[in-house]
Amino acid sequence: MNAYFISGLGADKRIFAKLELDSQIEIIHVDWIQPLKNESLNSYAKRLSPIIDDSQPFILIGVSFGGMIAVEIAKILNPVCTIIISSTLFSDDLPFLYRLAGKLKLIKIAPSWLIKSSNQLTQNFFFGTKSNTEKKLLSMIIKDTDPKFLKWAIGSILSWENNQKPERLYHIHGSKDKILYSKNARPDFIINGGTHFMVYQHAEEISKIIMKLVMLPN
């Protein structure tokens, strides 16, 4: 079975490096395509979806922004299951300040370089990185991120509209996520102490959940 992994804003497969899945699962990392001017998140997902071979069973696994993309693709195609990690299912579950910023279109007046250039202390606090290895990985991912893509992606998140839950979709979230947090969200699995970086930090626990959901022996 193919598993399509969709990463967060950094579009970096290194975030999945510690996951250990059954050998029967063929891991395919989805690469971003260039967004069109003022393109919405759901329109982008539609253009991205042909990369998936839906002639055979497949699963979608998305982290953070990649989880939102996975939600939109799952509405178009028919995955065996969709798993979103450290992400959001419904746009109304985005933090209030994010939705307010989206309505005010604040992202449009922010320079791309400024969005990317937040200091390491802030980055590590919000992402919840702890060890030097984690901090170094986060720093490399942010460094390698295209600032124009980052600005578009943040804008598309802030203006995203979704109130539909695709069939066989499961949400894994961390109890200490400081980036995507909501009192209204109802994740299927909560990782105690999990931060926004938990797919790397709690890889063993998350791997077991994934294997349980795809019904393969762990």
LUMDO-919593 format. One record per atom (N, C-alpha, C): residue in one letter; atom name; x, y, z. Coordinates in steps of 0.1 Angstrom, whole numbers, plus 5000, padded with zeros to 4 digits. Layout:
 code site    u    v    w
    A   CA    X    Y    Z
...
This chain:
 code site    u    v    w
    M    N 5008 4988 5000
    M   CA 5000 5000 5000
    M    C 5009 5013 5000
    N    N 5005 5022 4992
    N   CA 5012 5035 4992
    N    C 5008 5044 5003
    A    N 5017 5051 5009
    A   CA 5014 5061 5019
    A    C 5020 5074 5014
    Y    N 5012 5084 5012
    Y   CA 5017 5097 5007
    Y    C 5018 5106 5019
    F    N 5031 5111 5021
    F   CA 5034 5119 5033
    F    C 5035 5134 5028
    I    N 5027 5142 5035
    I   CA 5027 5156 5031
    I    C 5031 5164 5043
    S    N 5043 5171 5041
    S   CA 5049 5178 5053
    S    C 5043 5192 5055
    G    N 5048 5199 5065
    G   CA 5043 5212 5068
    G    C 5049 5223 5059
    L    N 5049 5235 5064
    L   CA 5052 5246 5056
    L    C 5067 5245 5050
    G    N 5075 5238 5058
    G   CA 5089 5237 5053
    G    C 5091 5227 5042
    A    N 5080 5219 5039
    A   CA 5080 5210 5028
    A    C 5092 5201 5029
    D    N 5095 5196 5041
    D   CA 5107 5189 5043
    D    C 5104 5175 5049
    K    N 5108 5164 5042
    K   CA 5106 5151 5046
    K    C 5114 5147 5058
    R    N 5123 5155 5062
    R   CA 5132 5152 5074
    R    C 5123 5151 5087
    I    N 5112 5158 5087
    I   CA 5103 5158 5099
    I    C 5098 5144 5102
    F    N 5097 5135 5091
    F   CA 5092 5122 5092
    F    C 5102 5111 5095
    A    N 5115 5115 5097
    A   CA 5126 5106 5097
    A    C 5125 5095 5107
    K    N 5119 5098 5118
    K   CA 5119 5088 5129
    K    C 5107 5078 5129
    L    N 5097 5081 5120
    L   CA 5086 5072 5120
    L    C 5090 5058 5114
    E    N 5085 5048 5120
    E   CA 5088 5034 5116
    E    C 5075 5027 5113
    L    N 5073 5024 5100
    L   CA 5061 5018 5096
    L    C 5064 5004 5090
    D    N 5053 4996 5088
    D   CA 5055 4983 5083
    D    C 5061 4983 5069
    S    N 5069 4973 5066
    S   CA 5075 4972 5053
    S    C 5065 4971 5041
    Q    N 5053 4967 5044
    Q   CA 5043 4966 5034
    Q    C 5038 4980 5029
    I    N 5042 4990 5036
    I   CA 5038 5004 5033
    I    C 5049 5010 5025
    E    N 5046 5015 5013
    E   CA 5055 5022 5004
    E    C 5054 5037 5007
    I    N 5064 5043 5013
    I   CA 5063 5057 5016
    I    C 5067 5066 5004
    I    N 5058 5075 5001
    I   CA 5061 5085 4990
    I    C 5059 5099 4996
    H    N 5070 5107 4995
    H   CA 5069 5121 5000
    H    C 5064 5130 4989
    V    N 5054 5138 4992
    V   CA 5048 5147 4982
    V    C 5056 5160 4982
    D    N 5060 5164 4970
    D   CA 5067 5176 4968
    D    C 5057 5187 4964
    W    N 5060 5199 4969
    W   CA 5051 5210 4966
    W    C 5052 5214 4951
    I    N 5042 5220 4946
    I   CA 5042 5227 4933
    I    C 5041 5242 4936
    Q    N 5044 5250 4926
    Q   CA 5043 5264 4928
    Q    C 5028 5268 4928
    P    N 5025 5276 4938
    P   CA 5011 5281 4939
    P    C 5008 5292 4929
    L    N 4996 5293 4924
    L   CA 4992 5304 4915
    L    C 4990 5316 4924
    K    N 4989 5328 4917
    K   CA 4987 5340 4924
    K    C 4973 5340 4931
    N    N 4973 5343 4944
    N   CA 4961 5344 4952
    N    C 4953 5330 4952
    E    N 4960 5319 4950
    E   CA 4953 5306 4950
    E    C 4949 5302 4963
    S    N 4937 5296 4964
    S   CA 4932 5291 4977
    S    C 4938 5278 4980
    L    N 4937 5274 4993
    L   CA 4943 5261 4997
    L    C 4936 5249 4990
    N    N 4923 5250 4989
    N   CA 4916 5238 4983
    N    C 4918 5238 4968
    S    N 4920 5249 4961
    S   CA 4924 5249 4947
    S    C 4938 5243 4945
    Y    N 4947 5247 4954
    Y   CA 4960 5242 4953
    Y    C 4960 5227 4955
    A    N 4952 5222 4965
    A   CA 4952 5207 4967
    A    C 4947 5200 4955
    K    N 4937 5206 4948
    K   CA 4932 5199 4936
    K    C 4943 5198 4925
    R    N 4951 5208 4924
    R   CA 4962 5208 4914
    R    C 4973 5198 4918
    L    N 4974 5196 4931
    L   CA 4985 5187 4937
    L    C 4980 5173 4936
    S    N 4967 5170 4937
    S   CA 4962 5156 4938
    S    C 4966 5147 4927
    P    N 4968 5151 4914
    P   CA 4972 5141 4904
    P    C 4985 5134 4906
    I    N 4993 5139 4916
    I   CA 5005 5131 4919
    I    C 5002 5118 4926
    I    N 4990 5116 4931
    I   CA 4986 5104 4938
    I    C 4981 5094 4928
    D    N 4986 5082 4929
    D   CA 4981 5071 4921
    D    C 4969 5064 4928
    D    N 4957 5068 4924
    D   CA 4945 5063 4931
    D    C 4940 5050 4924
    S    N 4948 5044 4915
    S   CA 4943 5031 4909
    S    C 4946 5020 4919
    Q    N 4953 5022 4930
    Q   CA 4955 5012 4940
    Q    C 4953 5019 4954
    P    N 4950 5010 4964
    P   CA 4948 5016 4977
    P    C 4959 5025 4982
    F    N 4956 5036 4989
    F   CA 4966 5045 4994
    F    C 4961 5052 5006
    I    N 4970 5057 5014
    I   CA 4967 5065 5026
    I    C 4973 5078 5025
    L    N 4968 5088 5032
    L   CA 4973 5101 5032
    L    C 4977 5104 5046
    I    N 4989 5110 5048
    I   CA 4994 5114 5061
    I    C 5000 5128 5060
    G    N 4993 5137 5067
    G   CA 4998 5151 5066
    G    C 5001 5157 5079
    V    N 5011 5165 5080
    V   CA 5015 5172 5092
    V    C 5013 5187 5091
    S    N 5007 5193 5101
    S   CA 5005 5208 5101
    S    C 4998 5213 5088
    F    N 5004 5222 5081
    F   CA 4998 5226 5068
    F    C 4995 5215 5059
    G    N 5004 5205 5059
    G   CA 5002 5193 5051
    G    C 4990 5185 5054
    G    N 4986 5186 5067
    G   CA 4973 5180 5071
    G    C 4961 5186 5065
    M    N 4961 5199 5064
    M   CA 4950 5207 5058
    M    C 4949 5203 5043
    I    N 4961 5202 5036
    I   CA 4961 5198 5022
    I    C 4956 5184 5021
    A    N 4959 5175 5031
    A   CA 4955 5161 5030
    A    C 4939 5161 5032
    V    N 4934 5169 5040
    V   CA 4919 5170 5042
    V    C 4913 5173 5028
    E    N 4918 5183 5021
    E   CA 4912 5187 5009
    E    C 4914 5177 4998
    I    N 4925 5170 4998
    I   CA 4927 5159 4988
    I    C 4918 5147 4991
    A    N 4916 5144 5004
    A   CA 4907 5134 5008
    A    C 4892 5136 5004
    K    N 4889 5149 5002
    K   CA 4875 5153 4997
    K    C 4874 5150 4983
    I    N 4885 5149 4976
    I   CA 4885 5147 4961
    I    C 4886 5132 4958
    L    N 4896 5126 4964
    L   CA 4899 5112 4961
    L    C 4893 5103 4972
    N    N 4897 5090 4972
    N   CA 4891 5080 4981
    N    C 4902 5072 4988
    P    N 4909 5078 4997
    P   CA 4920 5071 5004
    P    C 4914 5060 5014
    V    N 4923 5050 5016
    V   CA 4919 5040 5026
    V    C 4916 5047 5040
    C    N 4925 5056 5043
    C   CA 4923 5065 5055
    C    C 4932 5077 5053
    T    N 4929 5088 5060
    T   CA 4936 5100 5060
    T    C 4940 5103 5075
    I    N 4953 5106 5077
    I   CA 4957 5108 5091
    I    C 4964 5122 5091
    I    N 4958 5131 5099
    I   CA 4964 5144 5100
    I    C 4971 5145 5114
    I    N 4982 5151 5115
    I   CA 4991 5152 5127
    I    C 4994 5166 5130
    S    N 4992 5171 5142
    S   CA 4995 5185 5145
    S    C 4989 5195 5135
    S    N 4976 5192 5132
    S   CA 4970 5200 5122
    S    C 4956 5204 5126
    T    N 4948 5208 5116
    T   CA 4934 5212 5119
    T    C 4925 5206 5109
    L    N 4913 5201 5113
    L   CA 4903 5195 5104
    L    C 4894 5206 5099
    F    N 4888 5214 5108
    F   CA 4878 5224 5104
    F    C 4885 5238 5105
    S    N 4882 5247 5095
    S   CA 4888 5260 5095
    S    C 4883 5268 5108
    D    N 4871 5265 5113
    D   CA 4866 5272 5125
    D    C 4874 5268 5137
    D    N 4882 5257 5136
    D   CA 4890 5253 5148
    D    C 4904 5260 5148
    L    N 4907 5268 5138
    L   CA 4919 5276 5138
    L    C 4918 5286 5150
    P    N 4929 5289 5156
    P   CA 4929 5299 5167
    P    C 4922 5312 5162
    F    N 4915 5319 5171
    F   CA 4907 5331 5168
    F    C 4916 5341 5162
    L    N 4928 5343 5167
    L   CA 4937 5354 5162
    L    C 4941 5351 5148
    Y    N 4942 5338 5144
    Y   CA 4946 5334 5131
    Y    C 4934 5338 5121
    R    N 4922 5335 5125
    R   CA 4910 5338 5117
    R    C 4908 5353 5115
    L    N 4911 5360 5126
    L   CA 4910 5375 5126
    L    C 4920 5380 5116
    A    N 4933 5375 5117
    A   CA 4943 5380 5108
    A    C 4939 5377 5093
    G    N 4933 5366 5091
    G   CA 4929 5362 5078
    G    C 4918 5372 5072
    K    N 4908 5375 5081
    K   CA 4898 5384 5076
    K    C 4904 5398 5073
    L    N 4914 5402 5081
    L   CA 4920 5415 5079
    L    C 4931 5415 5068
    K    N 4934 5403 5063
    K   CA 4943 5401 5052
    K    C 4957 5407 5056
    L    N 4961 5405 5069
    L   CA 4974 5411 5073
    L    C 4986 5405 5067
    I    N 4985 5393 5062
    I   CA 4996 5386 5056
    I    C 5001 5393 5043
    K    N 4991 5400 5037
    K   CA 4995 5406 5024
    K    C 5004 5418 5025
    I    N 5004 5424 5037
    I   CA 5013 5436 5039
    I    C 5026 5432 5045
    A    N 5028 5419 5049
    A   CA 5040 5415 5056
    A    C 5050 5410 5045
    P    N 5062 5416 5045
    P   CA 5073 5411 5036
    P    C 5076 5396 5038
    S    N 5079 5389 5027
    S   CA 5082 5375 5028
    S    C 5094 5373 5037
    W    N 5104 5381 5036
    W   CA 5116 5379 5044
    W    C 5114 5380 5058
    L    N 5104 5389 5062
    L   CA 5101 5392 5076
    L    C 5094 5380 5082
    I    N 5085 5373 5074
    I   CA 5078 5362 5079
    I    C 5087 5350 5082
    K    N 5098 5349 5074
    K   CA 5107 5338 5076
    K    C 5118 5341 5087
    S    N 5120 5353 5090
    S   CA 5132 5357 5098
    S    C 5129 5358 5113
    S    N 5119 5351 5118
    S   CA 5117 5351 5133
    S    C 5129 5345 5139
    N    N 5132 5349 5151
    N   CA 5144 5344 5157
    N    C 5143 5330 5163
    Q    N 5154 5324 5165
    Q   CA 5154 5310 5169
    Q    C 5148 5307 5182
    L    N 5149 5317 5191
    L   CA 5142 5315 5204
    L    C 5127 5314 5203
    T    N 5121 5323 5194
    T   CA 5107 5322 5192
    T    C 5103 5309 5185
    Q    N 5111 5305 5175
    Q   CA 5108 5293 5167
    Q    C 5108 5281 5177
    N    N 5118 5280 5185
    N   CA 5120 5268 5194
    N    C 5108 5268 5204
    F    N 5104 5280 5209
    F   CA 5093 5281 5219
    F    C 5080 5276 5213
    F    N 5077 5281 5201
    F   CA 5064 5277 5195
    F    C 5064 5263 5190
    F    N 5075 5258 5184
    F   CA 5075 5245 5179
    F    C 5077 5234 5190
    G    N 5083 5239 5201
    G   CA 5085 5229 5212
    G    C 5097 5221 5211
    T    N 5107 5225 5203
    T   CA 5119 5217 5202
    T    C 5127 5218 5215
    K    N 5134 5207 5218
    K   CA 5140 5206 5231
    K    C 5155 5203 5230
    S    N 5159 5192 5223
    S   CA 5173 5188 5222
    S    C 5180 5197 5212
    N    N 5193 5197 5212
    N   CA 5201 5204 5202
    N    C 5198 5198 5188
    T    N 5196 5185 5187
    T   CA 5193 5179 5174
    T    C 5180 5184 5168
    E    N 5170 5185 5177
    E   CA 5157 5190 5172
    E    C 5158 5205 5168
    K    N 5165 5213 5176
    K   CA 5167 5227 5173
    K    C 5174 5229 5160
    K    N 5184 5221 5158
    K   CA 5192 5221 5145
    K    C 5184 5218 5133
    L    N 5176 5207 5135
    L   CA 5167 5203 5124
    L    C 5157 5213 5120
    L    N 5150 5219 5131
    L   CA 5141 5230 5128
    L    C 5147 5241 5121
    S    N 5159 5245 5126
    S   CA 5166 5256 5119
    S    C 5169 5254 5105
    M    N 5173 5241 5101
    M   CA 5176 5238 5088
    M    C 5164 5238 5079
    I    N 5153 5233 5085
    I   CA 5140 5233 5077
    I    C 5135 5247 5074
    I    N 5136 5256 5084
    I   CA 5132 5270 5082
    I    C 5141 5277 5072
    K    N 5154 5274 5073
    K   CA 5164 5280 5064
    K    C 5161 5276 5049
    D    N 5157 5263 5047
    D   CA 5155 5258 5034
    D    C 5141 5261 5028
    T    N 5133 5268 5036
    T   CA 5119 5271 5031
    T    C 5119 5283 5022
    D    N 5112 5282 5011
    D   CA 5111 5294 5002
    D    C 5102 5304 5009
    P    N 5107 5316 5011
    P   CA 5099 5326 5018
    P    C 5086 5330 5011
    K    N 5086 5330 4997
    K   CA 5074 5333 4990
    K    C 5064 5322 4991
    F    N 5068 5310 4991
    F   CA 5059 5299 4993
    F    C 5053 5300 5008
    L    N 5062 5303 5017
    L   CA 5058 5304 5031
    L    C 5047 5314 5033
    K    N 5049 5326 5027
    K   CA 5039 5337 5028
    K    C 5026 5332 5022
    W    N 5026 5326 5010
    W   CA 5014 5322 5003
    W    C 5007 5311 5012
    A    N 5015 5302 5017
    A   CA 5009 5291 5025
    A    C 5002 5296 5038
    I    N 5008 5305 5045
    I   CA 5002 5311 5057
    I    C 4990 5319 5053
    G    N 4990 5326 5042
    G   CA 4978 5333 5038
    G    C 4967 5324 5034
    S    N 4970 5312 5028
    S   CA 4960 5303 5024
    S    C 4954 5296 5036
    I    N 4962 5294 5047
    I   CA 4957 5288 5059
    I    C 4947 5298 5066
    L    N 4951 5311 5066
    L   CA 4943 5321 5073
    L    C 4929 5323 5066
    S    N 4929 5321 5053
    S   CA 4916 5323 5046
    S    C 4909 5310 5042
    W    N 4914 5299 5048
    W   CA 4908 5285 5045
    W    C 4894 5284 5050
    E    N 4886 5278 5042
    E   CA 4872 5275 5047
    E    C 4869 5260 5045
    N    N 4867 5253 5056
    N   CA 4863 5239 5055
    N    C 4855 5235 5067
    N    N 4843 5229 5064
    N   CA 4834 5224 5075
    N    C 4831 5209 5073
    Q    N 4838 5203 5064
    Q   CA 4835 5189 5060
    Q    C 4846 5180 5065
    K    N 4842 5168 5071
    K   CA 4851 5158 5075
    K    C 4851 5146 5065
    P    N 4861 5144 5058
    P   CA 4861 5133 5049
    P    C 4860 5119 5057
    E    N 4855 5109 5050
    E   CA 4853 5096 5056
    E    C 4867 5090 5060
    R    N 4868 5083 5071
    R   CA 4880 5076 5075
    R    C 4892 5086 5077
    L    N 4889 5097 5083
    L   CA 4899 5107 5086
    L    C 4901 5106 5101
    Y    N 4914 5106 5105
    Y   CA 4918 5106 5120
    Y    C 4928 5117 5123
    H    N 4926 5123 5134
    H   CA 4934 5135 5138
    H    C 4942 5131 5151
    I    N 4955 5133 5150
    I   CA 4964 5131 5161
    I    C 4970 5144 5165
    H    N 4969 5148 5177
    H   CA 4973 5161 5182
    H    C 4980 5161 5195
    G    N 4989 5171 5197
    G   CA 4996 5171 5210
    G    C 4990 5180 5220
    S    N 4991 5176 5233
    S   CA 4985 5184 5243
    S    C 4992 5197 5246
    K    N 5004 5199 5241
    K   CA 5011 5211 5243
    K    C 5015 5218 5230
    D    N 5006 5217 5220
    D   CA 5009 5223 5207
    D    C 5006 5238 5209
    K    N 5016 5247 5206
    K   CA 5014 5261 5208
    K    C 5012 5268 5195
    I    N 5011 5261 5184
    I   CA 5009 5267 5171
    I    C 4995 5265 5166
    L    N 4990 5253 5166
    L   CA 4976 5250 5162
    L    C 4969 5244 5174
    Y    N 4962 5253 5181
    Y   CA 4956 5249 5194
    Y    C 4941 5254 5193
    S    N 4932 5246 5199
    S   CA 4918 5250 5198
    S    C 4910 5243 5209
    K    N 4902 5250 5216
    K   CA 4893 5244 5226
    K    C 4882 5236 5219
    N    N 4879 5239 5207
    N   CA 4868 5233 5200
    N    C 4872 5220 5193
    A    N 4884 5218 5190
    A   CA 4889 5206 5182
    A    C 4887 5194 5191
    R    N 4884 5183 5184
    R   CA 4882 5170 5191
    R    C 4891 5159 5184
    P    N 4904 5159 5187
    P   CA 4913 5149 5180
    P    C 4909 5135 5184
    D    N 4912 5126 5175
    D   CA 4909 5112 5178
    D    C 4919 5106 5188
    F    N 4932 5111 5187
    F   CA 4943 5107 5196
    F    C 4950 5119 5201
    I    N 4952 5120 5214
    I   CA 4960 5131 5220
    I    C 4973 5125 5225
    I    N 4984 5131 5221
    I   CA 4997 5127 5226
    I    C 5000 5136 5238
    N    N 5001 5130 5250
    N   CA 5004 5137 5262
    N    C 5018 5144 5261
    G    N 5018 5157 5262
    G   CA 5031 5164 5262
    G    C 5035 5167 5247
    G    N 5027 5163 5238
    G   CA 5031 5165 5224
    G    C 5031 5179 5219
    T    N 5042 5184 5213
    T   CA 5043 5198 5208
    T    C 5040 5197 5193
    H    N 5042 5209 5186
    H   CA 5040 5209 5172
    H    C 5051 5201 5164
    F    N 5061 5198 5171
    F   CA 5072 5190 5166
    F    C 5071 5175 5169
    M    N 5060 5171 5174
    M   CA 5059 5158 5180
    M    C 5060 5146 5170
    V    N 5057 5148 5157
    V   CA 5059 5137 5148
    V    C 5074 5132 5148
    Y    N 5083 5141 5152
    Y   CA 5097 5138 5153
    Y    C 5100 5133 5167
    Q    N 5094 5141 5177
    Q   CA 5097 5138 5191
    Q    C 5091 5125 5196
    H    N 5079 5123 5192
    H   CA 5071 5111 5197
    H    C 5068 5101 5185
    A    N 5078 5099 5177
    A   CA 5077 5091 5165
    A    C 5072 5077 5168
    E    N 5078 5071 5179
    E   CA 5074 5057 5182
    E    C 5059 5056 5185
    E    N 5054 5065 5193
    E   CA 5040 5064 5197
    E    C 5031 5067 5185
    I    N 5035 5077 5177
    I   CA 5027 5080 5165
    I    C 5027 5069 5155
    S    N 5039 5063 5153
    S   CA 5040 5051 5144
    S    C 5030 5040 5148
    K    N 5029 5037 5160
    K   CA 5020 5027 5165
    K    C 5006 5030 5162
    I    N 5002 5043 5163
    I   CA 4988 5047 5160
    I    C 4986 5046 5145
    I    N 4995 5050 5137
    I   CA 4994 5049 5123
    I    C 4992 5034 5119
    M    N 5000 5026 5124
    M   CA 4999 5011 5120
    M    C 4985 5006 5125
    K    N 4980 5010 5136
    K   CA 4967 5006 5141
    K    C 4956 5010 5131
    L    N 4957 5022 5127
    L   CA 4947 5028 5118
    L    C 4947 5022 5104
    V    N 4959 5018 5099
    V   CA 4959 5012 5086
    V    C 4957 4996 5087
    M    N 4956 4992 5099
    M   CA 4952 4977 5101
    M    C 4963 4968 5096
    L    N 4976 4972 5099
    L   CA 4987 4963 5095
    L    C 4994 4959 5108
    P    N 5000 4947 5109
    P   CA 5007 4944 5122
    P    C 5019 4953 5125
    N    N 5020 4957 5137
    N   CA 5031 4966 5141
    N    C 5043 4958 5146
